[in-house]
């Protein structure tokens, strides 16, 4: 059974940093694109960043230069380093996700709250 478990969320002041982790179990995703999404209250879920198996990354314009996605294929884990956090823009539940064939897997999410 595939599981994605996020951790590292919490409360941080504006301008601060957090590092999210997403550990996958039940299968190896070393060959799959892994992604971070977020959903703020009343808003649609949006793609934050994605990373290929080879380490090529893409970012939403709103986080470019502030967030860095990385992965450790040996640990089946993807990370999101978030710097210069902004209260309104970055407060949300963050989810990791991976697609394999016709299936998309989601974690349970981790709350990130940025205080002003």
Secondary structure, DSSP 4 states (H G I P E B T S, - for coil): --EEEEE--EEEETT--EEEEEEEESS--TTS-EEEEEE-TTS--EEEEEE-TT--EEE-TTTTTTEEEEEETTTTEEEEEE-S--HHHH-EEEEEEEEETTEEEE---EEEEEE-
